[in-house]
Amino acid sequence: MSIQVLKPKFHIEECLAQVRECLEKGWTGSGFKTAEFEQKWKEYTGHANACFLNSNTSGLHLAVNILKRKYGWKDGDEIISTPITFISSNHAIMYENMLPRFADIDEYLCLDPKEVEKNIGERTRAVMFVGYGGRVGQLEKILQICKEHKLALILDAAHMSGTRVNGVFPGTWAGVDVTVYSYQAVKNLPTGDSGMICFADADLDAECRKVSWMGINKDTYSRTSREGTYKWNYGVDYLGYKYNGNAIMAGIALAQLPYLDEENAYRRKLCAIYDEVFSQNRNIHIIPAPHRDECAFHIYEIAVPNREALLSELAKNDIYGGVHYRDNTEFSMYTYAQGSCPKAHEITKHIITMPLHMYLSETDVHRIAEIVDHFCK
Ligand SMILES: *Cc1c(COP(=O)(O)O)cnc(C)c1O
């Protein structure tokens, strides 16, 4: 059997029971299960607010859209961001006619606080921090910098479902303006496509509920209409988007959530096997993780001298690695930033994502690790 780099595990009977409930009730849109999952997610994470969306990408766009309006940011203003991320983090900035200002990464492949500080200028308004592979990186230091320079902080927590630091979800730390999670098909809490946006501020959460639903304000009809009357009498306050999540996805999320912590613990166990084998090999560089015992480890990375050759060697054994991520400044859209992040530019040629998911046994991981270790001798 071939081994994929990422493979979601669905608790199928529980998922089907949730979906069945939606279908029997005749309610697959927003509301019902989405409200229930928002509540469960708030209880699980400690976030004060949570708004369920159709993706993390939509959420990152809404984060920039809503903060831009609140603080009066102008077109062309900058948000400091990382070149080592899925392109969503940076496109979200561009959607609002703002500019990603790329800062280099640290040993965790997260934004380096020193580089963030160097890149702060007249037009800097915020920092977009990506918790790479579930890592919290040096988020605490970056929060301090944001406080000193009066910058907003957006946390792209696509990889961070379940990551804690001393029992606390980093997205709930004071100073994080908004945290966005992903429940995309291969993330730690997979649905099909969906996400959650958690604003620290309740007013922004309320605004987000309108903007993510075409800008519609339901207050008018909730005031005027009786139960059961068709809700047509609404206002429209914003040029909103169709970004709301639906009950089917929320139902699947509800079924999956009870397993998240034990599955993340299993991920850590598999990572420890890789660590143990690779730490003996001078040619293999393990990407470290701070607070390792509480990291969600969405992906497990190493850096090797010849990444392409290793990918081929693994493929010969019917094992498929991946690359997370190409330095975003290499994309034609972002060439204006080429050369600004030498560390990211170097490491992007050497990183390889090892298979990591619930369908791997410890024996599988030992076997993969031995192949890699042997090849890199
Ligand atoms: C997956 C991912 C996203 C996008 O999430 P979607 O829910 O697919 O929109 C954004 N940022 C990072 C770092 C990701 O890995």
The ligand as a Tripos MOL2 file, in Angstrom:
@<TRIPOS>MOLECULE
LIG
   15    15     1     0     0
SMALL
NO_CHARGES

@<TRIPOS>ATOM
      1 C1         -4.5100   25.2450    4.5910 C.3       1 LIG1
      2 C2         -3.9310   26.5650    4.8960 C.ar      1 LIG1
      3 C3         -4.6350   27.7500    4.6650 C.ar      1 LIG1
      4 C4         -5.9370   27.7740    3.9490 C.3       1 LIG1
      5 O1         -6.9410   27.0670    4.5820 O.3       1 LIG1
      6 P1         -8.3110   26.7440    3.8100 P.3       1 LIG1
      7 O2         -9.2380   26.3390    4.8930 O.co2     1 LIG1
      8 O3         -7.9940   25.6550    2.8490 O.co2     1 LIG1
      9 O4         -8.7260   27.9880    3.1260 O.co2     1 LIG1
     10 C5         -4.0680   28.9390    5.0750 C.ar      1 LIG1
     11 N1         -2.8710   28.9900    5.6530 N.ar      1 LIG1
     12 C6         -2.1460   27.8780    5.8660 C.ar      1 LIG1
     13 C7         -0.8240   27.9920    6.5380 C.3       1 LIG1
     14 C8         -2.6440   26.6370    5.4820 C.ar      1 LIG1
     15 O5         -1.9250   25.5310    5.6500 O.3       1 LIG1
@<TRIPOS>BOND
     1     1     2 1
     2     2     3 ar
     3     2    14 ar
     4     3     4 1
     5     3    10 ar
     6     4     5 1
     7     5     6 1
     8     6     7 2
     9     6     8 1
    10     6     9 1
    11    10    11 ar
    12    11    12 ar
    13    12    13 1
    14    12    14 ar
    15    14    15 1
@<TRIPOS>SUBSTRUCTURE
     1 LIG1         1 GROUP 0 **** ****
